[in-house]
Amino acid sequence: MKVAEVEQWRDRFLLGAENALRARPKEDEALREEEINRLKRKVGELTMDVDILREAARLHPTTLGTSDE
């Protein structure tokens, strides 16, 4: 089991619990839309992380597979 799977299950559980506690539960479509928006935000965060790592690698290149041993 991967950490990402557990996080995804947790997020779905919390979203379902929040909806269950509402006086007027949201429709399935609204729940899907919230999930899509959450995932889009996550993709944006991960894209920024990749961009930062690429820039860091460009500024500080290293030779992979070499060691002083």
GIWO-V703829 format. One record per pair of residues at least 24 apart in sequence whose ideal C-beta (glycine too) atoms are under 6 Angstrom apart, sorted by the first residue. I is the first residue (numbers start at 1). J is the second residue. If there is no record, write none. Layout:
BEGIN
I|J, I|J
END
This chain:
BEGIN
none
END
